[in-house]
Amino acid sequence: MSKSEANNKLLKVKLALAEKCDRLIQTMTSVPKRKKLTNQAARFRRQAADLARR
């Protein structure tokens, strides 16, 4: 597997994790848990953006 293929695969995983966090936010009623998931989703999106630049 080449480095670009590995980066593309990791990019897809990070975006999928961000989408999963977004789905979980809709089911949470606890404000701290929602805040935590929002931050995690933002972190995964930042990581995906960094990978896309490579």
mmCIF file of the N, C-alpha and C atoms, coordinates in Angstrom:
data_MODEL
# 
_entry.id   MODEL 
# 
loop_
_atom_site.group_PDB 
_atom_site.id 
_atom_site.type_symbol 
_atom_site.label_atom_id 
_atom_site.label_alt_id 
_atom_site.label_comp_id 
_atom_site.label_asym_id 
_atom_site.label_entity_id 
_atom_site.label_seq_id 
_atom_site.pdbx_PDB_ins_code 
_atom_site.Cartn_x 
_atom_site.Cartn_y 
_atom_site.Cartn_z 
_atom_site.occupancy 
_atom_site.B_iso_or_equiv 
_atom_site.pdbx_formal_charge 
_atom_site.auth_seq_id 
_atom_site.auth_comp_id 
_atom_site.auth_asym_id 
_atom_site.auth_atom_id 
_atom_site.pdbx_PDB_model_num 
ATOM 1   N N  . MET A 1 1  ? 0.858   -1.174 0.000  1.00 0.00 ? 1  MET A N  1 
ATOM 2   C CA . MET A 1 1  ? 0.000   0.000  0.000  1.00 0.00 ? 1  MET A CA 1 
ATOM 3   C C  . MET A 1 1  ? 0.905   1.237  0.000  1.00 0.00 ? 1  MET A C  1 
ATOM 4   N N  . SER A 1 2  ? 0.653   2.125  -0.936 1.00 0.00 ? 2  SER A N  1 
ATOM 5   C CA . SER A 1 2  ? 1.466   3.333  -1.007 1.00 0.00 ? 2  SER A CA 1 
ATOM 6   C C  . SER A 1 2  ? 1.041   4.322  0.069  1.00 0.00 ? 2  SER A C  1 
ATOM 7   N N  . LYS A 1 3  ? 1.877   5.324  0.266  1.00 0.00 ? 3  LYS A N  1 
ATOM 8   C CA . LYS A 1 3  ? 1.603   6.317  1.309  1.00 0.00 ? 3  LYS A CA 1 
ATOM 9   C C  . LYS A 1 3  ? 0.333   7.107  1.003  1.00 0.00 ? 3  LYS A C  1 
ATOM 10  N N  . SER A 1 4  ? 0.094   7.416  -0.269 1.00 0.00 ? 4  SER A N  1 
ATOM 11  C CA . SER A 1 4  ? -1.112  8.175  -0.618 1.00 0.00 ? 4  SER A CA 1 
ATOM 12  C C  . SER A 1 4  ? -2.377  7.340  -0.398 1.00 0.00 ? 4  SER A C  1 
ATOM 13  N N  . GLU A 1 5  ? -2.291  6.041  -0.677 1.00 0.00 ? 5  GLU A N  1 
ATOM 14  C CA . GLU A 1 5  ? -3.441  5.167  -0.422 1.00 0.00 ? 5  GLU A CA 1 
ATOM 15  C C  . GLU A 1 5  ? -3.730  5.078  1.069  1.00 0.00 ? 5  GLU A C  1 
ATOM 16  N N  . ALA A 1 6  ? -2.670  4.996  1.868  1.00 0.00 ? 6  ALA A N  1 
ATOM 17  C CA . ALA A 1 6  ? -2.839  4.933  3.321  1.00 0.00 ? 6  ALA A CA 1 
ATOM 18  C C  . ALA A 1 6  ? -3.450  6.232  3.841  1.00 0.00 ? 6  ALA A C  1 
ATOM 19  N N  . ASN A 1 7  ? -3.000  7.363  3.300  1.00 0.00 ? 7  ASN A N  1 
ATOM 20  C CA . ASN A 1 7  ? -3.555  8.657  3.716  1.00 0.00 ? 7  ASN A CA 1 
ATOM 21  C C  . ASN A 1 7  ? -5.029  8.766  3.340  1.00 0.00 ? 7  ASN A C  1 
ATOM 22  N N  . ASN A 1 8  ? -5.380  8.304  2.143  1.00 0.00 ? 8  ASN A N  1 
ATOM 23  C CA . ASN A 1 8  ? -6.782  8.354  1.712  1.00 0.00 ? 8  ASN A CA 1 
ATOM 24  C C  . ASN A 1 8  ? -7.665  7.482  2.598  1.00 0.00 ? 8  ASN A C  1 
ATOM 25  N N  . LYS A 1 9  ? -7.151  6.316  2.955  1.00 0.00 ? 9  LYS A N  1 
ATOM 26  C CA . LYS A 1 9  ? -7.911  5.413  3.822  1.00 0.00 ? 9  LYS A CA 1 
ATOM 27  C C  . LYS A 1 9  ? -8.105  6.040  5.201  1.00 0.00 ? 9  LYS A C  1 
ATOM 28  N N  . LEU A 1 10 ? -7.049  6.634  5.740  1.00 0.00 ? 10 LEU A N  1 
ATOM 29  C CA . LEU A 1 10 ? -7.127  7.285  7.043  1.00 0.00 ? 10 LEU A CA 1 
ATOM 30  C C  . LEU A 1 10 ? -8.058  8.491  6.996  1.00 0.00 ? 10 LEU A C  1 
ATOM 31  N N  . LEU A 1 11 ? -8.043  9.218  5.884  1.00 0.00 ? 11 LEU A N  1 
ATOM 32  C CA . LEU A 1 11 ? -8.938  10.363 5.704  1.00 0.00 ? 11 LEU A CA 1 
ATOM 33  C C  . LEU A 1 11 ? -10.401 9.918  5.763  1.00 0.00 ? 11 LEU A C  1 
ATOM 34  N N  . LYS A 1 12 ? -10.713 8.822  5.093  1.00 0.00 ? 12 LYS A N  1 
ATOM 35  C CA . LYS A 1 12 ? -12.086 8.303  5.114  1.00 0.00 ? 12 LYS A CA 1 
ATOM 36  C C  . LYS A 1 12 ? -12.501 7.884  6.520  1.00 0.00 ? 12 LYS A C  1 
ATOM 37  N N  . VAL A 1 13 ? -11.574 7.277  7.253  1.00 0.00 ? 13 VAL A N  1 
ATOM 38  C CA . VAL A 1 13 ? -11.871 6.843  8.622  1.00 0.00 ? 13 VAL A CA 1 
ATOM 39  C C  . VAL A 1 13 ? -12.149 8.046  9.511  1.00 0.00 ? 13 VAL A C  1 
ATOM 40  N N  . LYS A 1 14 ? -11.327 9.082  9.400  1.00 0.00 ? 14 LYS A N  1 
ATOM 41  C CA . LYS A 1 14 ? -11.513 10.278 10.229 1.00 0.00 ? 14 LYS A CA 1 
ATOM 42  C C  . LYS A 1 14 ? -12.857 10.943 9.933  1.00 0.00 ? 14 LYS A C  1 
ATOM 43  N N  . LEU A 1 15 ? -13.231 11.025 8.668  1.00 0.00 ? 15 LEU A N  1 
ATOM 44  C CA . LEU A 1 15 ? -14.520 11.622 8.319  1.00 0.00 ? 15 LEU A CA 1 
ATOM 45  C C  . LEU A 1 15 ? -15.680 10.757 8.804  1.00 0.00 ? 15 LEU A C  1 
ATOM 46  N N  . ALA A 1 16 ? -15.513 9.444  8.740  1.00 0.00 ? 16 ALA A N  1 
ATOM 47  C CA . ALA A 1 16 ? -16.560 8.549  9.240  1.00 0.00 ? 16 ALA A CA 1 
ATOM 48  C C  . ALA A 1 16 ? -16.727 8.700  10.748 1.00 0.00 ? 16 ALA A C  1 
ATOM 49  N N  . LEU A 1 17 ? -15.623 8.860  11.464 1.00 0.00 ? 17 LEU A N  1 
ATOM 50  C CA . LEU A 1 17 ? -15.705 9.061  12.913 1.00 0.00 ? 17 LEU A CA 1 
ATOM 51  C C  . LEU A 1 17 ? -16.386 10.387 13.248 1.00 0.00 ? 17 LEU A C  1 
ATOM 52  N N  . ALA A 1 18 ? -16.107 11.418 12.461 1.00 0.00 ? 18 ALA A N  1 
ATOM 53  C CA . ALA A 1 18 ? -16.760 12.711 12.685 1.00 0.00 ? 18 ALA A CA 1 
ATOM 54  C C  . ALA A 1 18 ? -18.265 12.592 12.453 1.00 0.00 ? 18 ALA A C  1 
ATOM 55  N N  . GLU A 1 19 ? -18.661 11.871 11.419 1.00 0.00 ? 19 GLU A N  1 
ATOM 56  C CA . GLU A 1 19 ? -20.090 11.667 11.153 1.00 0.00 ? 19 GLU A CA 1 
ATOM 57  C C  . GLU A 1 19 ? -20.748 10.859 12.272 1.00 0.00 ? 19 GLU A C  1 
ATOM 58  N N  . LYS A 1 20 ? -20.031 9.867  12.790 1.00 0.00 ? 20 LYS A N  1 
ATOM 59  C CA . LYS A 1 20 ? -20.558 9.066  13.894 1.00 0.00 ? 20 LYS A CA 1 
ATOM 60  C C  . LYS A 1 20 ? -20.797 9.947  15.117 1.00 0.00 ? 20 LYS A C  1 
ATOM 61  N N  . CYS A 1 21 ? -19.845 10.824 15.416 1.00 0.00 ? 21 CYS A N  1 
ATOM 62  C CA . CYS A 1 21 ? -20.013 11.741 16.553 1.00 0.00 ? 21 CYS A CA 1 
ATOM 63  C C  . CYS A 1 21 ? -21.223 12.639 16.332 1.00 0.00 ? 21 CYS A C  1 
ATOM 64  N N  . ASP A 1 22 ? -21.405 13.111 15.114 1.00 0.00 ? 22 ASP A N  1 
ATOM 65  C CA . ASP A 1 22 ? -22.561 13.963 14.815 1.00 0.00 ? 22 ASP A CA 1 
ATOM 66  C C  . ASP A 1 22 ? -23.875 13.219 15.037 1.00 0.00 ? 22 ASP A C  1 
ATOM 67  N N  . ARG A 1 23 ? -23.911 11.950 14.647 1.00 0.00 ? 23 ARG A N  1 
ATOM 68  C CA . ARG A 1 23 ? -25.126 11.154 14.873 1.00 0.00 ? 23 ARG A CA 1 
ATOM 69  C C  . ARG A 1 23 ? -25.376 10.949 16.358 1.00 0.00 ? 23 ARG A C  1 
ATOM 70  N N  . LEU A 1 24 ? -24.317 10.692 17.117 1.00 0.00 ? 24 LEU A N  1 
ATOM 71  C CA . LEU A 1 24 ? -24.467 10.473 18.553 1.00 0.00 ? 24 LEU A CA 1 
ATOM 72  C C  . LEU A 1 24 ? -24.910 11.739 19.280 1.00 0.00 ? 24 LEU A C  1 
ATOM 73  N N  . ILE A 1 25 ? -24.498 12.896 18.782 1.00 0.00 ? 25 ILE A N  1 
ATOM 74  C CA . ILE A 1 25 ? -24.891 14.162 19.401 1.00 0.00 ? 25 ILE A CA 1 
ATOM 75  C C  . ILE A 1 25 ? -26.408 14.295 19.398 1.00 0.00 ? 25 ILE A C  1 
ATOM 76  N N  . GLN A 1 26 ? -27.045 13.811 18.351 1.00 0.00 ? 26 GLN A N  1 
ATOM 77  C CA . GLN A 1 26 ? -28.496 13.923 18.234 1.00 0.00 ? 26 GLN A CA 1 
ATOM 78  C C  . GLN A 1 26 ? -29.229 13.094 19.285 1.00 0.00 ? 26 GLN A C  1 
ATOM 79  N N  . THR A 1 27 ? -28.585 12.045 19.793 1.00 0.00 ? 27 THR A N  1 
ATOM 80  C CA . THR A 1 27 ? -29.248 11.179 20.764 1.00 0.00 ? 27 THR A CA 1 
ATOM 81  C C  . THR A 1 27 ? -28.937 11.553 22.206 1.00 0.00 ? 27 THR A C  1 
ATOM 82  N N  . MET A 1 28 ? -27.901 12.355 22.416 1.00 0.00 ? 28 MET A N  1 
ATOM 83  C CA . MET A 1 28 ? -27.482 12.704 23.775 1.00 0.00 ? 28 MET A CA 1 
ATOM 84  C C  . MET A 1 28 ? -28.375 13.785 24.369 1.00 0.00 ? 28 MET A C  1 
ATOM 85  N N  . THR A 1 29 ? -28.676 13.628 25.638 1.00 0.00 ? 29 THR A N  1 
ATOM 86  C CA . THR A 1 29 ? -29.409 14.679 26.351 1.00 0.00 ? 29 THR A CA 1 
ATOM 87  C C  . THR A 1 29 ? -28.499 15.398 27.334 1.00 0.00 ? 29 THR A C  1 
ATOM 88  N N  . SER A 1 30 ? -27.395 14.779 27.692 1.00 0.00 ? 30 SER A N  1 
ATOM 89  C CA . SER A 1 30 ? -26.446 15.372 28.624 1.00 0.00 ? 30 SER A CA 1 
ATOM 90  C C  . SER A 1 30 ? -25.623 16.444 27.906 1.00 0.00 ? 30 SER A C  1 
ATOM 91  N N  . VAL A 1 31 ? -25.622 17.643 28.461 1.00 0.00 ? 31 VAL A N  1 
ATOM 92  C CA . VAL A 1 31 ? -24.888 18.749 27.836 1.00 0.00 ? 31 VAL A CA 1 
ATOM 93  C C  . VAL A 1 31 ? -23.382 18.479 27.819 1.00 0.00 ? 31 VAL A C  1 
ATOM 94  N N  . PRO A 1 32 ? -22.769 17.990 28.908 1.00 0.00 ? 32 PRO A N  1 
ATOM 95  C CA . PRO A 1 32 ? -21.333 17.715 28.853 1.00 0.00 ? 32 PRO A CA 1 
ATOM 96  C C  . PRO A 1 32 ? -20.958 16.664 27.803 1.00 0.00 ? 32 PRO A C  1 
ATOM 97  N N  . LYS A 1 33 ? -21.780 15.626 27.667 1.00 0.00 ? 33 LYS A N  1 
ATOM 98  C CA . LYS A 1 33 ? -21.491 14.601 26.658 1.00 0.00 ? 33 LYS A CA 1 
ATOM 99  C C  . LYS A 1 33 ? -21.622 15.175 25.254 1.00 0.00 ? 33 LYS A C  1 
ATOM 100 N N  . ARG A 1 34 ? -22.629 16.028 25.044 1.00 0.00 ? 34 ARG A N  1 
ATOM 101 C CA . ARG A 1 34 ? -22.802 16.659 23.729 1.00 0.00 ? 34 ARG A CA 1 
ATOM 102 C C  . ARG A 1 34 ? -21.598 17.534 23.404 1.00 0.00 ? 34 ARG A C  1 
ATOM 103 N N  . LYS A 1 35 ? -21.131 18.269 24.408 1.00 0.00 ? 35 LYS A N  1 
ATOM 104 C CA . LYS A 1 35 ? -19.980 19.154 24.214 1.00 0.00 ? 35 LYS A CA 1 
ATOM 105 C C  . LYS A 1 35 ? -18.732 18.340 23.871 1.00 0.00 ? 35 LYS A C  1 
ATOM 106 N N  . LYS A 1 36 ? -18.552 17.228 24.588 1.00 0.00 ? 36 LYS A N  1 
ATOM 107 C CA . LYS A 1 36 ? -17.403 16.358 24.345 1.00 0.00 ? 36 LYS A CA 1 
ATOM 108 C C  . LYS A 1 36 ? -17.443 15.802 22.923 1.00 0.00 ? 36 LYS A C  1 
ATOM 109 N N  . LEU A 1 37 ? -18.609 15.326 22.497 1.00 0.00 ? 37 LEU A N  1 
ATOM 110 C CA . LEU A 1 37 ? -18.737 14.768 21.152 1.00 0.00 ? 37 LEU A CA 1 
ATOM 111 C C  . LEU A 1 37 ? -18.559 15.836 20.079 1.00 0.00 ? 37 LEU A C  1 
ATOM 112 N N  . THR A 1 38 ? -19.032 17.052 20.354 1.00 0.00 ? 38 THR A N  1 
ATOM 113 C CA . THR A 1 38 ? -18.841 18.148 19.405 1.00 0.00 ? 38 THR A CA 1 
ATOM 114 C C  . THR A 1 38 ? -17.358 18.432 19.219 1.00 0.00 ? 38 THR A C  1 
ATOM 115 N N  . ASN A 1 39 ? -16.622 18.450 20.332 1.00 0.00 ? 39 ASN A N  1 
ATOM 116 C CA . ASN A 1 39 ? -15.180 18.686 20.259 1.00 0.00 ? 39 ASN A CA 1 
ATOM 117 C C  . ASN A 1 39 ? -14.467 17.550 19.539 1.00 0.00 ? 39 ASN A C  1 
ATOM 118 N N  . GLN A 1 40 ? -14.892 16.314 19.794 1.00 0.00 ? 40 GLN A N  1 
ATOM 119 C CA . GLN A 1 40 ? -14.279 15.175 19.117 1.00 0.00 ? 40 GLN A CA 1 
ATOM 120 C C  . GLN A 1 40 ? -14.522 15.233 17.613 1.00 0.00 ? 40 GLN A C  1 
ATOM 121 N N  . ALA A 1 41 ? -15.743 15.577 17.219 1.00 0.00 ? 41 ALA A N  1 
ATOM 122 C CA . ALA A 1 41 ? -16.063 15.671 15.793 1.00 0.00 ? 41 ALA A CA 1 
ATOM 123 C C  . ALA A 1 41 ? -15.211 16.750 15.130 1.00 0.00 ? 41 ALA A C  1 
ATOM 124 N N  . ALA A 1 42 ? -15.057 17.879 15.816 1.00 0.00 ? 42 ALA A N  1 
ATOM 125 C CA . ALA A 1 42 ? -14.230 18.960 15.270 1.00 0.00 ? 42 ALA A CA 1 
ATOM 126 C C  . ALA A 1 42 ? -12.774 18.511 15.150 1.00 0.00 ? 42 ALA A C  1 
ATOM 127 N N  . ARG A 1 43 ? -12.294 17.759 16.135 1.00 0.00 ? 43 ARG A N  1 
ATOM 128 C CA . ARG A 1 43 ? -10.917 17.270 16.101 1.00 0.00 ? 43 ARG A CA 1 
ATOM 129 C C  . ARG A 1 43 ? -10.719 16.318 14.926 1.00 0.00 ? 43 ARG A C  1 
ATOM 130 N N  . PHE A 1 44 ? -11.674 15.403 14.719 1.00 0.00 ? 44 PHE A N  1 
ATOM 131 C CA . PHE A 1 44 ? -11.564 14.465 13.598 1.00 0.00 ? 44 PHE A CA 1 
ATOM 132 C C  . PHE A 1 44 ? -11.586 15.207 12.263 1.00 0.00 ? 44 PHE A C  1 
ATOM 133 N N  . ARG A 1 45 ? -12.402 16.249 12.158 1.00 0.00 ? 45 ARG A N  1 
ATOM 134 C CA . ARG A 1 45 ? -12.452 17.025 10.909 1.00 0.00 ? 45 ARG A CA 1 
ATOM 135 C C  . ARG A 1 45 ? -11.144 17.783 10.673 1.00 0.00 ? 45 ARG A C  1 
ATOM 136 N N  . ARG A 1 46 ? -10.550 18.315 11.748 1.00 0.00 ? 46 ARG A N  1 
ATOM 137 C CA . ARG A 1 46 ? -9.249  18.989 11.612 1.00 0.00 ? 46 ARG A CA 1 
ATOM 138 C C  . ARG A 1 46 ? -8.186  18.001 11.158 1.00 0.00 ? 46 ARG A C  1 
ATOM 139 N N  . GLN A 1 47 ? -8.188  16.811 11.737 1.00 0.00 ? 47 GLN A N  1 
ATOM 140 C CA . GLN A 1 47 ? -7.220  15.791 11.350 1.00 0.00 ? 47 GLN A CA 1 
ATOM 141 C C  . GLN A 1 47 ? -7.419  15.388 9.892  1.00 0.00 ? 47 GLN A C  1 
ATOM 142 N N  . ALA A 1 48 ? -8.662  15.282 9.455  1.00 0.00 ? 48 ALA A N  1 
ATOM 143 C CA . ALA A 1 48 ? -8.945  14.931 8.062  1.00 0.00 ? 48 ALA A CA 1 
ATOM 144 C C  . ALA A 1 48 ? -8.473  16.044 7.129  1.00 0.00 ? 48 ALA A C  1 
ATOM 145 N N  . ALA A 1 49 ? -8.667  17.290 7.540  1.00 0.00 ? 49 ALA A N  1 
ATOM 146 C CA . ALA A 1 49 ? -8.213  18.412 6.715  1.00 0.00 ? 49 ALA A CA 1 
ATOM 147 C C  . ALA A 1 49 ? -6.691  18.407 6.598  1.00 0.00 ? 49 ALA A C  1 
ATOM 148 N N  . ASP A 1 50 ? -6.004  18.091 7.685  1.00 0.00 ? 50 ASP A N  1 
ATOM 149 C CA . ASP A 1 50 ? -4.541  18.010 7.642  1.00 0.00 ? 50 ASP A CA 1 
ATOM 150 C C  . ASP A 1 50 ? -4.084  16.892 6.712  1.00 0.00 ? 50 ASP A C  1 
ATOM 151 N N  . LEU A 1 51 ? -4.775  15.766 6.757  1.00 0.00 ? 51 LEU A N  1 
ATOM 152 C CA . LEU A 1 51 ? -4.419  14.654 5.875  1.00 0.00 ? 51 LEU A CA 1 
ATOM 153 C C  . LEU A 1 51 ? -4.692  14.995 4.416  1.00 0.00 ? 51 LEU A C  1 
ATOM 154 N N  . ALA A 1 52 ? -5.744  15.755 4.164  1.00 0.00 ? 52 ALA A N  1 
ATOM 155 C CA . ALA A 1 52 ? -6.093  16.110 2.786  1.00 0.00 ? 52 ALA A CA 1 
ATOM 156 C C  . ALA A 1 52 ? -5.037  17.027 2.176  1.00 0.00 ? 52 ALA A C  1 
ATOM 157 N N  . ARG A 1 53 ? -4.377  17.813 3.013  1.00 0.00 ? 53 ARG A N  1 
ATOM 158 C CA . ARG A 1 53 ? -3.342  18.720 2.506  1.00 0.00 ? 53 ARG A CA 1 
ATOM 159 C C  . ARG A 1 53 ? -2.075  17.987 2.112  1.00 0.00 ? 53 ARG A C  1 
ATOM 160 N N  . ARG A 1 54 ? -1.871  16.786 2.627  1.00 0.00 ? 54 ARG A N  1 
ATOM 161 C CA . ARG A 1 54 ? -0.638  16.037 2.332  1.00 0.00 ? 54 ARG A CA 1 
ATOM 162 C C  . ARG A 1 54 ? -0.659  15.453 0.958  1.00 0.00 ? 54 ARG A C  1 
# 
